[in-house]
Amino acid sequence: MRNFLKKALYAVSCLCLAAGASAASAQTQVRIGSSVHSIFALPIYYADQKGLFKEEGLDVKVSFFAGGPPAVAALLGGSVDFIAASLENQMKVNKRGEDIRSVMTVQADFSGALAVREEVVRKLGRKPTIADMKGLRIGTLSRGGYADMAARYLLQTAGVEPDKDATLIPIRGFDKVLAAGEAGSIDAALLVEPWPTLAVEGSKTWAYVVDMASGEGPDVFQDMGYLTFQTTGATLQERPDVVSKVVRAMARAMAVARDPARLDELVEVALVEFPNFKVEELRRSIEKQQHSFRPALTPQMITKNMELLLANDAITQPAPTQAEAFAEGMAPL
């Protein structure tokens, strides 16, 4: 009898292992890249941590890049299947003839801010304006990247010539940008959430000049399709079922990301990605961005990104068409 029970238990364990292996093999592997490690990818973090991708039969691996260009290179090279990256960068690639299309918006508004060191504010004796950036050293990321172009656009609106009246300094990584400010190497910076909230409302050693995440600044930065979810034309054609599953999971995650009642849950997810941030800093950063997690793609997003790109001499007319830039008609949206 004892031998029989041993054999029965062994058989059951083997069946369980086989079932587990079968379930794992049934999951479709999908690789998602984010252009940088930022709160703007919160819906991706949520869908991954809360099992929304798994519910669609997807085994997702998320990776991060040092900006849009390397993320696009990875997408075109086949290292990832989808990327969350700025629409303006995709449009530049479209103009080169590459077939990359946005399947949904991840963040509609630009979640950035132009901030200055408190020392600058004390010297001015008042709230700084964009015009006060004249003569200052301004930290951005890479030359031609989104933070750099946004800074240049803002300066131009106040009549400050970026390459004559100010010094734009590329620094790789927003954590290093803040460190450069602490060291006295820069006077101001163009930051993207959650870094502006950390710098201004957390450390209190910086001050806002323009907080685009709160709706301040030029209209071009609002409802512009700042961050979109992109894939290749080949993936759209060859794996439409996978695209639909990914978009469906993302749409569910974005509905949560927009819901003020789910803020505590979203902060918990963000803490996994940003364990060195304080809870209240992440809460404030997410609160400022919740309204921006809107999935729909609109024609004006192409128009606004063209305005930004043309002002930086980063593209030529005509603009990519909707058919070139967007994968329209996604059922989950």
C-alpha positions in Angstrom: 0.0 0.0 0.0 2.8 2.4 0.9 4.6 1.8 -2.4 1.3 2.4 -4.2 0.9 5.8 -2.5 4.4 6.7 -3.3 3.9 5.9 -7.0 0.6 7.8 -7.0 2.1 10.9 -5.4 5.0 10.7 -7.9 2.6 10.4 -10.8 0.5 13.4 -9.6 3.7 15.5 -9.1 4.8 14.7 -12.6 1.4 15.7 -14.0 1.6 19.0 -12.1 5.0 19.7 -13.4 4.0 18.8 -17.0 0.9 21.1 -16.7 3.0 23.9 -15.4 5.5 23.5 -18.2 2.7 23.3 -20.7 1.2 26.5 -19.3 4.5 28.3 -19.5 5.2 27.2 -23.0 1.7 28.4 -24.0 2.7 32.0 -23.1 3.8 34.1 -26.0 7.0 35.9 -25.4 6.9 39.6 -26.0 9.7 42.1 -25.5 8.8 45.7 -24.6 11.3 48.5 -24.4 10.9 52.0 -22.8 13.0 54.8 -24.1 13.9 55.8 -20.6 13.1 54.6 -17.1 10.4 57.1 -16.1 6.9 57.3 -14.5 5.5 58.0 -18.0 5.7 54.2 -18.5 3.5 53.6 -15.5 0.8 51.6 -17.5 3.5 49.2 -18.6 4.7 48.7 -15.1 1.1 48.1 -13.9 0.2 45.7 -16.6 3.4 43.7 -16.0 3.2 43.6 -12.1 -0.5 43.0 -11.9 -0.5 40.2 -14.4 -2.6 41.9 -17.2 -0.1 40.7 -19.8 -0.2 37.2 -18.5 -4.0 37.2 -18.6 -3.7 37.7 -22.3 -1.3 34.7 -22.6 1.8 36.9 -22.9 5.2 36.5 -21.2 6.5 40.0 -21.2 10.1 41.2 -20.6 10.5 45.0 -20.1 13.8 46.7 -20.7 15.0 50.3 -20.7 17.1 52.4 -23.0 19.0 55.7 -22.8 16.6 57.6 -25.0 14.4 57.3 -28.1 17.1 56.7 -30.8 18.6 53.5 -29.2 15.1 52.3 -28.4 14.1 52.7 -32.1 17.3 51.0 -33.2 16.4 48.0 -31.0 12.9 47.9 -32.4 14.2 48.0 -36.0 16.9 45.4 -35.2 14.4 43.0 -33.7 15.8 43.1 -30.1 12.3 44.3 -28.9 8.8 43.9 -30.3 7.3 47.2 -29.0 8.6 50.4 -27.5 7.2 53.2 -25.5 8.9 56.3 -27.0 8.2 59.8 -28.1 6.1 60.3 -31.2 8.5 63.0 -32.4 11.3 60.5 -32.6 9.1 58.1 -34.5 8.1 60.7 -37.0 11.8 61.5 -37.8 12.3 57.8 -38.4 9.1 57.7 -40.6 10.6 60.4 -42.7 13.6 58.2 -43.4 11.3 55.6 -44.8 11.2 53.2 -41.8 7.8 51.5 -41.2 7.2 52.1 -37.5 3.7 53.0 -36.3 2.1 54.0 -33.1 -0.7 51.7 -32.0 -1.8 53.8 -29.0 -0.9 56.8 -26.9 0.7 56.1 -23.6 1.0 59.7 -22.3 -0.7 62.5 -24.2 0.9 65.5 -22.5 4.6 66.2 -22.0 5.4 65.4 -18.4 8.4 67.7 -18.2 9.4 70.9 -16.4 12.0 73.6 -16.8 13.5 74.2 -13.4 16.3 76.4 -11.9 18.4 76.1 -8.8 17.2 78.0 -5.7 20.4 80.1 -5.8 19.1 81.6 -9.1 15.8 82.4 -7.5 17.5 84.1 -4.5 19.5 86.3 -6.9 16.5 87.3 -8.8 14.3 87.9 -5.8 11.2 86.6 -7.6 9.8 83.7 -9.5 12.0 83.1 -12.6 10.7 83.3 -16.1 11.9 81.7 -19.3 13.5 85.0 -20.3 15.6 84.7 -17.1 17.4 81.7 -18.6 19.6 84.0 -20.6 23.2 83.4 -19.7 22.5 80.3 -17.7 23.9 76.8 -18.0 20.9 74.4 -18.7 21.2 70.7 -18.3 19.3 68.4 -20.8 19.9 64.9 -22.0 21.4 64.2 -25.4 21.6 66.8 -28.1 18.5 66.5 -30.4 16.7 64.4 -27.8 13.3 65.4 -26.5 14.5 67.2 -23.4 16.9 69.2 -25.5 14.3 70.1 -28.1 11.8 71.1 -25.5 14.3 73.3 -23.8 15.2 75.0 -27.1 11.6 75.5 -28.0 10.8 77.1 -24.6 13.8 79.4 -24.8 12.8 80.6 -28.3 9.3 81.5 -27.1 10.9 84.1 -24.8 13.4 85.4 -27.4 16.3 83.5 -25.9 18.6 82.0 -28.6 19.5 78.5 -27.4 23.0 78.5 -28.9 23.9 82.2 -28.3 22.1 83.4 -25.1 22.4 80.2 -23.0 24.5 77.1 -22.7 22.8 73.8 -23.1 24.8 71.0 -21.6 23.9 67.3 -22.4 24.1 65.0 -19.4 23.3 61.3 -19.6 20.6 60.6 -17.1 18.3 62.8 -15.0 19.8 61.6 -11.8 23.1 62.9 -13.1 21.5 66.2 -14.2 20.3 66.8 -10.6 23.8 65.8 -9.3 25.3 68.4 -11.7 23.0 71.0 -10.2 24.1 70.1 -6.6 27.7 70.4 -7.7 27.2 73.8 -9.2 27.9 72.7 -12.8 24.5 73.8 -14.1 22.0 76.5 -13.2 18.8 75.1 -14.7 17.5 71.9 -16.3 14.8 70.4 -18.4 13.5 67.5 -16.4 10.9 64.8 -16.9 8.7 63.2 -14.2 9.3 62.0 -11.5 12.5 64.0 -11.4 11.0 67.6 -11.4 8.8 66.6 -8.4 11.8 65.1 -6.6 14.0 68.2 -7.3 11.4 70.9 -6.5 8.9 69.4 -4.1 11.3 66.8 -2.6 14.7 68.3 -2.1 13.4 71.9 -2.4 16.7 73.0 -3.9 15.1 73.7 -7.3 12.2 75.9 -8.4 9.8 75.6 -11.3 10.1 78.0 -14.2 7.5 76.1 -16.3 5.8 72.9 -15.2 4.3 71.4 -18.3 3.0 68.3 -16.4 0.7 70.7 -14.5 -0.5 72.3 -17.8 1.8 75.3 -17.8 3.7 76.5 -20.9 3.0 76.5 -24.6 0.0 74.6 -25.9 2.2 72.5 -28.2 3.1 70.4 -25.1 -0.5 69.5 -24.3 -2.4 66.6 -26.0 0.6 66.1 -28.3 1.0 62.3 -28.0 4.2 62.8 -26.1 4.7 59.1 -25.5 3.2 56.4 -27.8 3.4 52.7 -28.0 5.1 51.7 -31.2 5.8 48.6 -33.3 6.9 47.8 -36.8 4.7 47.3 -39.8 6.0 43.8 -40.1 4.7 43.0 -36.6 1.4 44.5 -37.3 1.1 42.3 -40.4 2.6 39.1 -39.1 1.4 39.1 -35.5 -1.9 41.0 -35.3 -3.2 38.8 -32.5 -0.2 39.6 -30.3 -0.6 43.3 -31.0 -4.3 43.2 -30.0 -3.5 41.4 -26.8 -0.7 43.8 -25.8 -2.9 46.8 -26.6 -5.9 45.3 -24.7 -3.7 44.8 -21.6 -2.3 48.3 -21.9 -5.7 49.9 -22.3 -6.9 48.2 -19.1 -3.7 49.4 -17.3 -4.2 53.0 -18.6 -7.8 53.0 -17.3 -6.4 52.3 -13.8 -3.6 54.8 -14.3 -6.3 57.5 -14.9 -8.4 56.6 -11.9 -7.8 58.8 -8.8 -9.4 56.2 -6.6 -6.5 53.8 -7.6 -3.7 56.2 -6.6 -2.4 54.1 -3.7 -2.2 51.0 -5.9 -0.3 53.0 -8.5 2.1 54.3 -6.0 2.8 50.8 -4.8 3.6 49.8 -8.4 5.8 52.8 -8.9 7.8 52.1 -5.7 8.9 48.7 -7.2 10.4 50.6 -10.1 11.7 53.6 -8.1 12.5 52.2 -4.6 14.8 55.2 -3.7 11.9 57.7 -4.1 9.8 58.7 -1.1 6.1 57.7 -1.2 4.8 61.2 -1.2 7.1 62.3 -4.0 5.8 59.5 -6.2 2.3 60.2 -5.2 2.5 63.8 -6.2 4.3 62.9 -9.5 1.6 60.4 -10.4 -1.2 62.8 -9.4 0.1 65.4 -11.8 0.2 62.9 -14.7 -2.9 60.8 -14.3 -5.0 63.0 -16.6 -2.5 62.4 -19.4 -2.8 58.6 -19.6 -5.2 58.8 -22.6 -4.8 56.0 -25.3 -6.4 57.6 -28.3 -4.3 58.8 -31.2 -5.4 62.1 -32.9 -4.3 64.0 -36.1 -3.3 67.1 -34.0 -0.6 65.0 -32.4 1.2 64.8 -35.7 0.7 68.6 -36.2 2.0 69.5 -32.7 5.1 67.3 -33.0 5.8 68.8 -36.4 5.7 72.2 -34.8 8.3 71.2 -32.2 10.5 69.4 -34.8 10.4 72.3 -37.3 11.4 74.8 -34.6 14.5 72.7 -33.9 15.3 72.1 -37.6 14.9 68.4 -36.9 12.6 67.6 -39.8 11.4 68.8 -43.1 7.9 69.2 -44.6 5.7 67.4 -45.4 4.7 65.6 -42.2 4.2 61.9 -42.1 0.6 61.0 -42.9 -1.7 59.3 -40.4 -1.4 56.1 -42.4 2.4 56.3 -42.1 2.5 57.2 -38.4 -0.5 55.4 -36.9 -1.9 51.9 -36.9 -5.5 52.9 -37.0 -8.6 51.0 -36.0 -7.2 49.1 -33.0 -10.3 47.3 -31.6 -9.3 47.5 -27.9 -9.3 51.3 -28.1 
